[in-house]
Amino acid sequence: MSNKFLLVTGFIIFVIQLSFGQTKYEKEYRIPLEEVPMTARLFVDSLNFSKKIKWYYEENLLGNSVEAKVKSDQKKYSIEFDTLGKLQDIEIQLDWGEILPEVRRNITSNLKANFTSHKIYKIQIQYSGNPQNLLSLIKRGTTKEIYTTRYEIVVKGRKEKKVNLYEITFTDNGEIIDIARIIFRNTDNLEF
Amino acid sequence: MQNVGAQSNYQIGTLPAININKSLKNSWRLNFKWESRQLLKRNRPGIPGESGFDYILSDFALVLSKKVGLNNSIAAGYQIRLRENQLTHRSIQQFTIVKRYTGFRLAHRLASDQTYALGESTEFRLRYRIAAELPLNGEAVDPREFYFKVNNEYLNSFQGKDYDLEIRIVPVVGYVFTDNNKLEFGLNYRASSFLESQVRHSYWIAINWFLKI
């Protein structure tokens, strides 16, 4: 074996080792129904979706979770549980017009205060709280029981001459709780 | 092995490439690409068929790019091609858009290049490439997962009074070690010389390594 070959092989092994050594990563993958915690399955079953439910396992820095995704009545539902099947939240994709006018006004004025210009890409309403309360809320569209409502909005925002994508969490009346910049996955293999 | 008088026009070979990217300040990026071609089999009309391992050329390209929008980048660079001790120079300009959808990513690349070789008139090319990347698991391509990528490119070439079209279709399977370290393996199919009597088909086994440092 030539020295050049050894050098190149050594370099490749070094880089692969380097990348395997990094343990911080996020991952999401489909899982079969058998691997879904029973309480999570029962909860989603009781919502009586007619469409097929896709189950995912998510690994991230904040802990792992199990998520059910389904499209029903032209709306995308995402129901998240912890790995033991305890309900975390229910997210439903919304149109801007479905938010109450006064909440829309608050959201807009808060976005204007944070960005020189903005464009809304995606809106989700997020419900959390007691599973039984949420169950009656989703099934009947309303409930007198207590639950928490938040809005998760993906916004293209410009500030200090830089354009980025942000995920912004709002309270039920449109006040900002959290702003997180969305970091895109590497696009080098699509550009070069 | 010789095959005298065969009418088909094709070549089969390998096309390994290493792509090293470096992020710079203020949304600038530097891309270095090394790509090489090795021929395994070739058949041309009226010429005896050839087979065996034959190193053909190496390309070295350096491209500087700048993000100009949420999804858009402009880039310019220079490539040197080394073929049997002959140097060919190429200047490159490109504009890319990468769109993200639920379950896949789509990229458009509009590029132009100019090739300068001794004793030949400059070749101008105008090219468009569309590429789609689909995770083979989940809704996004995560580390330690496989993905499928296919791109389709149309290259218009103008040289002197000549015009030619080349079409490329490149399906590959990729593996993500980390977001900054990916390996792709697949086919790079090229159909060219459309305006000559017989289209030339090229089948390259593509191995692409993308690294970000």
Chai-1 contact restraints between the chains, C-beta under 6 A:
chainA,res_idxA,chainB,res_idxB,connection_type,confidence,min_distance_angstrom,max_distance_angstrom,comment,restraint_id
A,S19,B,F177,contact,1.0,0.0,6.0,A-B,restraint_1
A,S19,B,T178,contact,1.0,0.0,6.0,A-B,restraint_2
A,S19,B,N181,contact,1.0,0.0,6.0,A-B,restraint_3
A,Q22,B,T178,contact,1.0,0.0,6.0,A-B,restraint_4
A,Y25,B,P143,contact,1.0,0.0,6.0,A-B,restraint_5
A,K27,B,D142,contact,1.0,0.0,6.0,A-B,restraint_6
A,E28,B,G138,contact,1.0,0.0,6.0,A-B,restraint_7
A,Y29,B,N137,contact,1.0,0.0,6.0,A-B,restraint_8
A,Y29,B,G138,contact,1.0,0.0,6.0,A-B,restraint_9
A,K156,B,L70,contact,1.0,0.0,6.0,A-B,restraint_10
A,V163,B,L70,contact,1.0,0.0,6.0,A-B,restraint_11
A,R185,B,D179,contact,1.0,0.0,6.0,A-B,restraint_12
A,N186,B,D179,contact,1.0,0.0,6.0,A-B,restraint_13
A,N186,B,N180,contact,1.0,0.0,6.0,A-B,restraint_14
A,N186,B,K212,contact,1.0,0.0,6.0,A-B,restraint_15
A,T187,B,V98,contact,1.0,0.0,6.0,A-B,restraint_16
A,D188,B,N21,contact,1.0,0.0,6.0,A-B,restraint_17
A,D188,B,F210,contact,1.0,0.0,6.0,A-B,restraint_18
A,N189,B,K182,contact,1.0,0.0,6.0,A-B,restraint_19
A,N189,B,F210,contact,1.0,0.0,6.0,A-B,restraint_20
A,L190,B,V98,contact,1.0,0.0,6.0,A-B,restraint_21
A,L190,B,A107,contact,1.0,0.0,6.0,A-B,restraint_22
A,L190,B,A131,contact,1.0,0.0,6.0,A-B,restraint_23
A,E191,B,T96,contact,1.0,0.0,6.0,A-B,restraint_24
A,F192,B,N19,contact,1.0,0.0,6.0,A-B,restraint_25
A,F192,B,N31,contact,1.0,0.0,6.0,A-B,restraint_26
